[in-house]
Amino acid sequence: MSSGSGGSGTNIMYAVLCGGGLAYSIVSSDQTRYNQRLAEIRARPKTEWVPKPWPPKSESV
């Protein structure tokens, strides 16, 4: 029998807690960066799209 404090269940619990904390911090920082990028993209000036005439005019006729 092993004589030590804790066991494999304790190690798994620590791994789940640490992994969950790390995942939460990554997701929250990514969400902030995503919102900043969206705001920057929406702030860009938009020009109205105008199609080119068809058929194109040839330069040498």
CHARMM internal coordinates of N, CA and C (Angstrom, degrees):
IC EDIT
DIST 1 N 1 CA 1.4353
DIST 1 CA 1 C 1.5226
ANGL 1 N 1 CA 1 C 109.02
DIST 1 C 2 N 1.2965
ANGL 1 CA 1 C 2 N 115.57
DIHE 1 N 1 CA 1 C 2 N 147.23
DIST 2 N 2 CA 1.4593
ANGL 1 C 2 N 2 CA 118.33
DIHE 1 CA 1 C 2 N 2 CA 179.54
DIST 2 CA 2 C 1.5211
ANGL 2 N 2 CA 2 C 109.11
DIHE 1 C 2 N 2 CA 2 C -85.62
DIST 2 C 3 N 1.2818
ANGL 2 CA 2 C 3 N 114.20
DIHE 2 N 2 CA 2 C 3 N 142.60
DIST 3 N 3 CA 1.4626
ANGL 2 C 3 N 3 CA 118.25
DIHE 2 CA 2 C 3 N 3 CA 179.08
DIST 3 CA 3 C 1.5239
ANGL 3 N 3 CA 3 C 107.60
DIHE 2 C 3 N 3 CA 3 C -120.35
DIST 3 C 4 N 1.3101
ANGL 3 CA 3 C 4 N 115.56
DIHE 3 N 3 CA 3 C 4 N 93.91
DIST 4 N 4 CA 1.4579
ANGL 3 C 4 N 4 CA 120.33
DIHE 3 CA 3 C 4 N 4 CA 179.32
DIST 4 CA 4 C 1.5154
ANGL 4 N 4 CA 4 C 109.08
DIHE 3 C 4 N 4 CA 4 C -159.40
DIST 4 C 5 N 1.3119
ANGL 4 CA 4 C 5 N 115.74
DIHE 4 N 4 CA 4 C 5 N 162.69
DIST 5 N 5 CA 1.4564
ANGL 4 C 5 N 5 CA 118.21
DIHE 4 CA 4 C 5 N 5 CA 179.17
DIST 5 CA 5 C 1.5199
ANGL 5 N 5 CA 5 C 108.51
DIHE 4 C 5 N 5 CA 5 C -81.52
DIST 5 C 6 N 1.2751
ANGL 5 CA 5 C 6 N 116.48
DIHE 5 N 5 CA 5 C 6 N 133.13
DIST 6 N 6 CA 1.4504
ANGL 5 C 6 N 6 CA 121.58
DIHE 5 CA 5 C 6 N 6 CA 179.68
DIST 6 CA 6 C 1.5064
ANGL 6 N 6 CA 6 C 111.84
DIHE 5 C 6 N 6 CA 6 C 79.72
DIST 6 C 7 N 1.2607
ANGL 6 CA 6 C 7 N 115.44
DIHE 6 N 6 CA 6 C 7 N 175.61
DIST 7 N 7 CA 1.4530
ANGL 6 C 7 N 7 CA 120.60
DIHE 6 CA 6 C 7 N 7 CA 179.14
DIST 7 CA 7 C 1.5088
ANGL 7 N 7 CA 7 C 108.89
DIHE 6 C 7 N 7 CA 7 C -152.71
DIST 7 C 8 N 1.2930
ANGL 7 CA 7 C 8 N 116.56
DIHE 7 N 7 CA 7 C 8 N -160.49
DIST 8 N 8 CA 1.4615
ANGL 7 C 8 N 8 CA 120.00
DIHE 7 CA 7 C 8 N 8 CA -178.69
DIST 8 CA 8 C 1.5213
ANGL 8 N 8 CA 8 C 111.11
DIHE 7 C 8 N 8 CA 8 C -66.73
DIST 8 C 9 N 1.3135
ANGL 8 CA 8 C 9 N 117.36
DIHE 8 N 8 CA 8 C 9 N -29.50
DIST 9 N 9 CA 1.4682
ANGL 8 C 9 N 9 CA 120.25
DIHE 8 CA 8 C 9 N 9 CA 177.27
DIST 9 CA 9 C 1.5116
ANGL 9 N 9 CA 9 C 111.57
DIHE 8 C 9 N 9 CA 9 C -63.57
DIST 9 C 10 N 1.3192
ANGL 9 CA 9 C 10 N 116.99
DIHE 9 N 9 CA 9 C 10 N -37.08
DIST 10 N 10 CA 1.4630
ANGL 9 C 10 N 10 CA 121.19
DIHE 9 CA 9 C 10 N 10 CA 178.42
DIST 10 CA 10 C 1.5189
ANGL 10 N 10 CA 10 C 110.38
DIHE 9 C 10 N 10 CA 10 C -67.91
DIST 10 C 11 N 1.3204
ANGL 10 CA 10 C 11 N 116.68
DIHE 10 N 10 CA 10 C 11 N -41.73
DIST 11 N 11 CA 1.4625
ANGL 10 C 11 N 11 CA 120.42
DIHE 10 CA 10 C 11 N 11 CA 179.36
DIST 11 CA 11 C 1.5241
ANGL 11 N 11 CA 11 C 111.16
DIHE 10 C 11 N 11 CA 11 C -63.19
DIST 11 C 12 N 1.3076
ANGL 11 CA 11 C 12 N 115.99
DIHE 11 N 11 CA 11 C 12 N -40.50
DIST 12 N 12 CA 1.4656
ANGL 11 C 12 N 12 CA 120.10
DIHE 11 CA 11 C 12 N 12 CA 178.98
DIST 12 CA 12 C 1.5218
ANGL 12 N 12 CA 12 C 110.00
DIHE 11 C 12 N 12 CA 12 C -64.92
DIST 12 C 13 N 1.3284
ANGL 12 CA 12 C 13 N 116.27
DIHE 12 N 12 CA 12 C 13 N -41.22
DIST 13 N 13 CA 1.4639
ANGL 12 C 13 N 13 CA 120.36
DIHE 12 CA 12 C 13 N 13 CA 179.65
DIST 13 CA 13 C 1.5335
ANGL 13 N 13 CA 13 C 110.19
DIHE 12 C 13 N 13 CA 13 C -62.22
DIST 13 C 14 N 1.3265
ANGL 13 CA 13 C 14 N 118.38
DIHE 13 N 13 CA 13 C 14 N -43.23
DIST 14 N 14 CA 1.4651
ANGL 13 C 14 N 14 CA 121.45
DIHE 13 CA 13 C 14 N 14 CA 178.11
DIST 14 CA 14 C 1.5266
ANGL 14 N 14 CA 14 C 110.41
DIHE 13 C 14 N 14 CA 14 C -63.53
DIST 14 C 15 N 1.2991
ANGL 14 CA 14 C 15 N 117.11
DIHE 14 N 14 CA 14 C 15 N -42.02
DIST 15 N 15 CA 1.4621
ANGL 14 C 15 N 15 CA 120.76
DIHE 14 CA 14 C 15 N 15 CA -179.85
DIST 15 CA 15 C 1.5309
ANGL 15 N 15 CA 15 C 110.42
DIHE 14 C 15 N 15 CA 15 C -63.32
DIST 15 C 16 N 1.3230
ANGL 15 CA 15 C 16 N 117.42
DIHE 15 N 15 CA 15 C 16 N -41.85
DIST 16 N 16 CA 1.4675
ANGL 15 C 16 N 16 CA 121.01
DIHE 15 CA 15 C 16 N 16 CA 179.75
DIST 16 CA 16 C 1.5248
ANGL 16 N 16 CA 16 C 110.43
DIHE 15 C 16 N 16 CA 16 C -66.73
DIST 16 C 17 N 1.3194
ANGL 16 CA 16 C 17 N 117.47
DIHE 16 N 16 CA 16 C 17 N -43.09
DIST 17 N 17 CA 1.4609
ANGL 16 C 17 N 17 CA 120.39
DIHE 16 CA 16 C 17 N 17 CA -179.72
DIST 17 CA 17 C 1.5289
ANGL 17 N 17 CA 17 C 111.62
DIHE 16 C 17 N 17 CA 17 C -65.49
DIST 17 C 18 N 1.3243
ANGL 17 CA 17 C 18 N 116.87
DIHE 17 N 17 CA 17 C 18 N -46.40
DIST 18 N 18 CA 1.4660
ANGL 17 C 18 N 18 CA 120.13
DIHE 17 CA 17 C 18 N 18 CA -179.87
DIST 18 CA 18 C 1.5251
ANGL 18 N 18 CA 18 C 110.84
DIHE 17 C 18 N 18 CA 18 C -66.65
DIST 18 C 19 N 1.3112
ANGL 18 CA 18 C 19 N 117.19
DIHE 18 N 18 CA 18 C 19 N -42.40
DIST 19 N 19 CA 1.4614
ANGL 18 C 19 N 19 CA 120.71
DIHE 18 CA 18 C 19 N 19 CA 178.70
DIST 19 CA 19 C 1.5161
ANGL 19 N 19 CA 19 C 111.91
DIHE 18 C 19 N 19 CA 19 C -64.38
DIST 19 C 20 N 1.3162
ANGL 19 CA 19 C 20 N 116.39
DIHE 19 N 19 CA 19 C 20 N -40.04
DIST 20 N 20 CA 1.4650
ANGL 19 C 20 N 20 CA 120.38
DIHE 19 CA 19 C 20 N 20 CA 178.18
DIST 20 CA 20 C 1.5187
ANGL 20 N 20 CA 20 C 111.72
DIHE 19 C 20 N 20 CA 20 C -65.51
DIST 20 C 21 N 1.3245
ANGL 20 CA 20 C 21 N 116.30
DIHE 20 N 20 CA 20 C 21 N -41.38
DIST 21 N 21 CA 1.4647
ANGL 20 C 21 N 21 CA 120.05
DIHE 20 CA 20 C 21 N 21 CA 178.29
DIST 21 CA 21 C 1.5199
ANGL 21 N 21 CA 21 C 111.86
DIHE 20 C 21 N 21 CA 21 C -64.62
DIST 21 C 22 N 1.3165
ANGL 21 CA 21 C 22 N 116.30
DIHE 21 N 21 CA 21 C 22 N -41.66
DIST 22 N 22 CA 1.4623
ANGL 21 C 22 N 22 CA 120.84
DIHE 21 CA 21 C 22 N 22 CA 178.20
DIST 22 CA 22 C 1.5316
ANGL 22 N 22 CA 22 C 110.61
DIHE 21 C 22 N 22 CA 22 C -64.80
DIST 22 C 23 N 1.3141
ANGL 22 CA 22 C 23 N 116.89
DIHE 22 N 22 CA 22 C 23 N -44.46
DIST 23 N 23 CA 1.4690
ANGL 22 C 23 N 23 CA 120.66
DIHE 22 CA 22 C 23 N 23 CA 179.91
DIST 23 CA 23 C 1.5238
ANGL 23 N 23 CA 23 C 110.64
DIHE 22 C 23 N 23 CA 23 C -62.50
DIST 23 C 24 N 1.3241
ANGL 23 CA 23 C 24 N 117.58
DIHE 23 N 23 CA 23 C 24 N -40.54
DIST 24 N 24 CA 1.4648
ANGL 23 C 24 N 24 CA 120.98
DIHE 23 CA 23 C 24 N 24 CA 179.67
DIST 24 CA 24 C 1.5220
ANGL 24 N 24 CA 24 C 110.58
DIHE 23 C 24 N 24 CA 24 C -63.65
DIST 24 C 25 N 1.3265
ANGL 24 CA 24 C 25 N 117.33
DIHE 24 N 24 CA 24 C 25 N -43.28
DIST 25 N 25 CA 1.4667
ANGL 24 C 25 N 25 CA 119.59
DIHE 24 CA 24 C 25 N 25 CA -178.99
DIST 25 CA 25 C 1.5240
ANGL 25 N 25 CA 25 C 110.80
DIHE 24 C 25 N 25 CA 25 C -66.23
DIST 25 C 26 N 1.3235
ANGL 25 CA 25 C 26 N 118.03
DIHE 25 N 25 CA 25 C 26 N -37.37
DIST 26 N 26 CA 1.4632
ANGL 25 C 26 N 26 CA 120.80
DIHE 25 CA 25 C 26 N 26 CA 178.59
DIST 26 CA 26 C 1.5228
ANGL 26 N 26 CA 26 C 110.78
DIHE 25 C 26 N 26 CA 26 C -66.88
DIST 26 C 27 N 1.3200
ANGL 26 CA 26 C 27 N 116.51
DIHE 26 N 26 CA 26 C 27 N -44.55
DIST 27 N 27 CA 1.4676
ANGL 26 C 27 N 27 CA 120.26
DIHE 26 CA 26 C 27 N 27 CA -178.53
DIST 27 CA 27 C 1.5270
ANGL 27 N 27 CA 27 C 110.92
DIHE 26 C 27 N 27 CA 27 C -64.95
DIST 27 C 28 N 1.3159
ANGL 27 CA 27 C 28 N 117.66
DIHE 27 N 27 CA 27 C 28 N -42.33
DIST 28 N 28 CA 1.4652
ANGL 27 C 28 N 28 CA 119.47
DIHE 27 CA 27 C 28 N 28 CA -178.29
DIST 28 CA 28 C 1.5223
ANGL 28 N 28 CA 28 C 111.07
DIHE 27 C 28 N 28 CA 28 C -68.34
DIST 28 C 29 N 1.3361
ANGL 28 CA 28 C 29 N 118.74
DIHE 28 N 28 CA 28 C 29 N -38.12
DIST 29 N 29 CA 1.4646
ANGL 28 C 29 N 29 CA 119.53
DIHE 28 CA 28 C 29 N 29 CA 178.64
DIST 29 CA 29 C 1.5254
ANGL 29 N 29 CA 29 C 110.19
DIHE 28 C 29 N 29 CA 29 C -70.93
DIST 29 C 30 N 1.3278
ANGL 29 CA 29 C 30 N 118.31
DIHE 29 N 29 CA 29 C 30 N -37.29
DIST 30 N 30 CA 1.4591
ANGL 29 C 30 N 30 CA 121.08
DIHE 29 CA 29 C 30 N 30 CA 177.54
DIST 30 CA 30 C 1.5236
ANGL 30 N 30 CA 30 C 111.00
DIHE 29 C 30 N 30 CA 30 C -65.04
DIST 30 C 31 N 1.3228
ANGL 30 CA 30 C 31 N 116.85
DIHE 30 N 30 CA 30 C 31 N -36.85
DIST 31 N 31 CA 1.4603
ANGL 30 C 31 N 31 CA 120.54
DIHE 30 CA 30 C 31 N 31 CA 179.91
DIST 31 CA 31 C 1.5244
ANGL 31 N 31 CA 31 C 110.24
DIHE 30 C 31 N 31 CA 31 C -65.62
DIST 31 C 32 N 1.3207
ANGL 31 CA 31 C 32 N 117.52
DIHE 31 N 31 CA 31 C 32 N -40.51
DIST 32 N 32 CA 1.4582
ANGL 31 C 32 N 32 CA 121.21
DIHE 31 CA 31 C 32 N 32 CA 178.32
DIST 32 CA 32 C 1.5222
ANGL 32 N 32 CA 32 C 110.31
DIHE 31 C 32 N 32 CA 32 C -63.94
DIST 32 C 33 N 1.3342
ANGL 32 CA 32 C 33 N 116.70
DIHE 32 N 32 CA 32 C 33 N -45.85
DIST 33 N 33 CA 1.4570
ANGL 32 C 33 N 33 CA 120.78
DIHE 32 CA 32 C 33 N 33 CA 179.56
DIST 33 CA 33 C 1.5227
ANGL 33 N 33 CA 33 C 110.94
DIHE 32 C 33 N 33 CA 33 C -63.57
DIST 33 C 34 N 1.3313
ANGL 33 CA 33 C 34 N 117.32
DIHE 33 N 33 CA 33 C 34 N -39.58
DIST 34 N 34 CA 1.4615
ANGL 33 C 34 N 34 CA 121.93
DIHE 33 CA 33 C 34 N 34 CA 178.62
DIST 34 CA 34 C 1.5281
ANGL 34 N 34 CA 34 C 110.75
DIHE 33 C 34 N 34 CA 34 C -61.35
DIST 34 C 35 N 1.3339
ANGL 34 CA 34 C 35 N 116.57
DIHE 34 N 34 CA 34 C 35 N -45.48
DIST 35 N 35 CA 1.4679
ANGL 34 C 35 N 35 CA 120.29
DIHE 34 CA 34 C 35 N 35 CA -179.82
DIST 35 CA 35 C 1.5201
ANGL 35 N 35 CA 35 C 111.36
DIHE 34 C 35 N 35 CA 35 C -64.75
DIST 35 C 36 N 1.3290
ANGL 35 CA 35 C 36 N 117.84
DIHE 35 N 35 CA 35 C 36 N -37.52
DIST 36 N 36 CA 1.4687
ANGL 35 C 36 N 36 CA 120.69
DIHE 35 CA 35 C 36 N 36 CA 177.49
DIST 36 CA 36 C 1.5184
ANGL 36 N 36 CA 36 C 110.86
DIHE 35 C 36 N 36 CA 36 C -65.60
DIST 36 C 37 N 1.3200
ANGL 36 CA 36 C 37 N 116.68
DIHE 36 N 36 CA 36 C 37 N -41.71
DIST 37 N 37 CA 1.4646
ANGL 36 C 37 N 37 CA 119.83
DIHE 36 CA 36 C 37 N 37 CA 179.47
DIST 37 CA 37 C 1.5264
ANGL 37 N 37 CA 37 C 111.17
DIHE 36 C 37 N 37 CA 37 C -66.21
DIST 37 C 38 N 1.3253
ANGL 37 CA 37 C 38 N 117.50
DIHE 37 N 37 CA 37 C 38 N -40.08
DIST 38 N 38 CA 1.4637
ANGL 37 C 38 N 38 CA 120.71
DIHE 37 CA 37 C 38 N 38 CA 177.92
DIST 38 CA 38 C 1.5253
ANGL 38 N 38 CA 38 C 110.98
DIHE 37 C 38 N 38 CA 38 C -61.83
DIST 38 C 39 N 1.3278
ANGL 38 CA 38 C 39 N 116.45
DIHE 38 N 38 CA 38 C 39 N -43.76
DIST 39 N 39 CA 1.4649
ANGL 38 C 39 N 39 CA 120.39
DIHE 38 CA 38 C 39 N 39 CA 179.30
DIST 39 CA 39 C 1.5304
ANGL 39 N 39 CA 39 C 110.37
DIHE 38 C 39 N 39 CA 39 C -62.15
DIST 39 C 40 N 1.3235
ANGL 39 CA 39 C 40 N 116.88
DIHE 39 N 39 CA 39 C 40 N -39.49
DIST 40 N 40 CA 1.4669
ANGL 39 C 40 N 40 CA 120.62
DIHE 39 CA 39 C 40 N 40 CA 179.17
DIST 40 CA 40 C 1.5229
ANGL 40 N 40 CA 40 C 110.95
DIHE 39 C 40 N 40 CA 40 C -65.70
DIST 40 C 41 N 1.3174
ANGL 40 CA 40 C 41 N 117.11
DIHE 40 N 40 CA 40 C 41 N -41.91
DIST 41 N 41 CA 1.4627
ANGL 40 C 41 N 41 CA 120.41
DIHE 40 CA 40 C 41 N 41 CA 179.89
DIST 41 CA 41 C 1.5265
ANGL 41 N 41 CA 41 C 110.77
DIHE 40 C 41 N 41 CA 41 C -66.26
DIST 41 C 42 N 1.3075
ANGL 41 CA 41 C 42 N 117.35
DIHE 41 N 41 CA 41 C 42 N -40.90
DIST 42 N 42 CA 1.4755
ANGL 41 C 42 N 42 CA 120.44
DIHE 41 CA 41 C 42 N 42 CA 179.82
DIST 42 CA 42 C 1.5187
ANGL 42 N 42 CA 42 C 111.94
DIHE 41 C 42 N 42 CA 42 C -68.80
DIST 42 C 43 N 1.3360
ANGL 42 CA 42 C 43 N 118.26
DIHE 42 N 42 CA 42 C 43 N -24.76
DIST 43 N 43 CA 1.4609
ANGL 42 C 43 N 43 CA 121.45
DIHE 42 CA 42 C 43 N 43 CA -178.92
DIST 43 CA 43 C 1.5271
ANGL 43 N 43 CA 43 C 112.12
DIHE 42 C 43 N 43 CA 43 C -79.37
DIST 43 C 44 N 1.3202
ANGL 43 CA 43 C 44 N 118.11
DIHE 43 N 43 CA 43 C 44 N -13.25
DIST 44 N 44 CA 1.4603
ANGL 43 C 44 N 44 CA 120.85
DIHE 43 CA 43 C 44 N 44 CA -179.64
DIST 44 CA 44 C 1.5304
ANGL 44 N 44 CA 44 C 109.68
DIHE 43 C 44 N 44 CA 44 C -67.41
DIST 44 C 45 N 1.3390
ANGL 44 CA 44 C 45 N 116.25
DIHE 44 N 44 CA 44 C 45 N 143.48
DIST 45 N 45 CA 1.4737
ANGL 44 C 45 N 45 CA 118.28
DIHE 44 CA 44 C 45 N 45 CA 178.42
DIST 45 CA 45 C 1.5230
ANGL 45 N 45 CA 45 C 110.70
DIHE 44 C 45 N 45 CA 45 C -69.23
DIST 45 C 46 N 1.3041
ANGL 45 CA 45 C 46 N 114.94
DIHE 45 N 45 CA 45 C 46 N 140.04
DIST 46 N 46 CA 1.4591
ANGL 45 C 46 N 46 CA 120.20
DIHE 45 CA 45 C 46 N 46 CA 179.71
DIST 46 CA 46 C 1.5242
ANGL 46 N 46 CA 46 C 109.20
DIHE 45 C 46 N 46 CA 46 C -107.78
DIST 46 C 47 N 1.3205
ANGL 46 CA 46 C 47 N 115.33
DIHE 46 N 46 CA 46 C 47 N 137.16
DIST 47 N 47 CA 1.4554
ANGL 46 C 47 N 47 CA 120.42
DIHE 46 CA 46 C 47 N 47 CA 174.51
DIST 47 CA 47 C 1.5253
ANGL 47 N 47 CA 47 C 107.66
DIHE 46 C 47 N 47 CA 47 C -108.84
DIST 47 C 48 N 1.2891
ANGL 47 CA 47 C 48 N 114.77
DIHE 47 N 47 CA 47 C 48 N 147.96
DIST 48 N 48 CA 1.4620
ANGL 47 C 48 N 48 CA 119.68
DIHE 47 CA 47 C 48 N 48 CA -179.86
DIST 48 CA 48 C 1.5182
ANGL 48 N 48 CA 48 C 109.03
DIHE 47 C 48 N 48 CA 48 C -73.35
DIST 48 C 49 N 1.3206
ANGL 48 CA 48 C 49 N 116.66
DIHE 48 N 48 CA 48 C 49 N 132.59
DIST 49 N 49 CA 1.4445
ANGL 48 C 49 N 49 CA 121.54
DIHE 48 CA 48 C 49 N 49 CA -179.17
DIST 49 CA 49 C 1.5231
ANGL 49 N 49 CA 49 C 109.43
DIHE 48 C 49 N 49 CA 49 C -75.50
DIST 49 C 50 N 1.3361
ANGL 49 CA 49 C 50 N 116.17
DIHE 49 N 49 CA 49 C 50 N 130.80
DIST 50 N 50 CA 1.4607
ANGL 49 C 50 N 50 CA 121.87
DIHE 49 CA 49 C 50 N 50 CA 178.89
DIST 50 CA 50 C 1.5218
ANGL 50 N 50 CA 50 C 107.31
DIHE 49 C 50 N 50 CA 50 C -123.76
DIST 50 C 51 N 1.3266
ANGL 50 CA 50 C 51 N 117.50
DIHE 50 N 50 CA 50 C 51 N 124.08
DIST 51 N 51 CA 1.4657
ANGL 50 C 51 N 51 CA 119.03
DIHE 50 CA 50 C 51 N 51 CA -179.32
DIST 51 CA 51 C 1.5246
ANGL 51 N 51 CA 51 C 111.51
DIHE 50 C 51 N 51 CA 51 C -70.77
DIST 51 C 52 N 1.3155
ANGL 51 CA 51 C 52 N 115.26
DIHE 51 N 51 CA 51 C 52 N 151.77
DIST 52 N 52 CA 1.4581
ANGL 51 C 52 N 52 CA 120.06
DIHE 51 CA 51 C 52 N 52 CA 176.42
DIST 52 CA 52 C 1.5240
ANGL 52 N 52 CA 52 C 108.56
DIHE 51 C 52 N 52 CA 52 C -77.87
DIST 52 C 53 N 1.3371
ANGL 52 CA 52 C 53 N 117.78
DIHE 52 N 52 CA 52 C 53 N 148.60
DIST 53 N 53 CA 1.4648
ANGL 52 C 53 N 53 CA 119.12
DIHE 52 CA 52 C 53 N 53 CA 179.53
DIST 53 CA 53 C 1.5200
ANGL 53 N 53 CA 53 C 111.37
DIHE 52 C 53 N 53 CA 53 C -66.83
DIST 53 C 54 N 1.3207
ANGL 53 CA 53 C 54 N 115.47
DIHE 53 N 53 CA 53 C 54 N 146.24
DIST 54 N 54 CA 1.4517
ANGL 53 C 54 N 54 CA 120.62
DIHE 53 CA 53 C 54 N 54 CA -179.32
DIST 54 CA 54 C 1.5128
ANGL 54 N 54 CA 54 C 109.35
DIHE 53 C 54 N 54 CA 54 C -127.39
DIST 54 C 55 N 1.2394
ANGL 54 CA 54 C 55 N 122.63
DIHE 54 N 54 CA 54 C 55 N 135.63
DIST 55 N 55 CA 1.4652
ANGL 54 C 55 N 55 CA 129.05
DIHE 54 CA 54 C 55 N 55 CA -2.46
DIST 55 CA 55 C 1.5240
ANGL 55 N 55 CA 55 C 109.53
DIHE 54 C 55 N 55 CA 55 C -75.26
DIST 55 C 56 N 1.3283
ANGL 55 CA 55 C 56 N 116.33
DIHE 55 N 55 CA 55 C 56 N 154.14
DIST 56 N 56 CA 1.4660
ANGL 55 C 56 N 56 CA 119.13
DIHE 55 CA 55 C 56 N 56 CA -179.93
DIST 56 CA 56 C 1.5261
ANGL 56 N 56 CA 56 C 111.10
DIHE 55 C 56 N 56 CA 56 C -65.52
DIST 56 C 57 N 1.2958
ANGL 56 CA 56 C 57 N 115.46
DIHE 56 N 56 CA 56 C 57 N 144.40
DIST 57 N 57 CA 1.4561
ANGL 56 C 57 N 57 CA 119.68
DIHE 56 CA 56 C 57 N 57 CA 179.01
DIST 57 CA 57 C 1.5264
ANGL 57 N 57 CA 57 C 109.20
DIHE 56 C 57 N 57 CA 57 C -76.69
DIST 57 C 58 N 1.3040
ANGL 57 CA 57 C 58 N 115.37
DIHE 57 N 57 CA 57 C 58 N 130.93
DIST 58 N 58 CA 1.4625
ANGL 57 C 58 N 58 CA 117.92
DIHE 57 CA 57 C 58 N 58 CA 179.18
DIST 58 CA 58 C 1.5231
ANGL 58 N 58 CA 58 C 108.92
DIHE 57 C 58 N 58 CA 58 C -82.85
DIST 58 C 59 N 1.3347
ANGL 58 CA 58 C 59 N 114.87
DIHE 58 N 58 CA 58 C 59 N 145.80
DIST 59 N 59 CA 1.4655
ANGL 58 C 59 N 59 CA 119.25
DIHE 58 CA 58 C 59 N 59 CA -175.31
DIST 59 CA 59 C 1.5256
ANGL 59 N 59 CA 59 C 111.68
DIHE 58 C 59 N 59 CA 59 C -79.04
DIST 59 C 60 N 1.3248
ANGL 59 CA 59 C 60 N 117.11
DIHE 59 N 59 CA 59 C 60 N -35.66
DIST 60 N 60 CA 1.4779
ANGL 59 C 60 N 60 CA 118.79
DIHE 59 CA 59 C 60 N 60 CA -178.87
DIST 60 CA 60 C 1.5424
ANGL 60 N 60 CA 60 C 108.59
DIHE 59 C 60 N 60 CA 60 C -113.60
DIST 60 C 61 N 1.3290
ANGL 60 CA 60 C 61 N 115.11
DIHE 60 N 60 CA 60 C 61 N 114.81
DIST 61 N 61 CA 1.4694
ANGL 60 C 61 N 61 CA 120.28
DIHE 60 CA 60 C 61 N 61 CA -179.74
DIST 61 CA 61 C 1.4960
ANGL 61 N 61 CA 61 C 110.25
DIHE 60 C 61 N 61 CA 61 C -122.83
END
COOR INIT
IC SEED 1 N 1 CA 1 C
IC BUILD
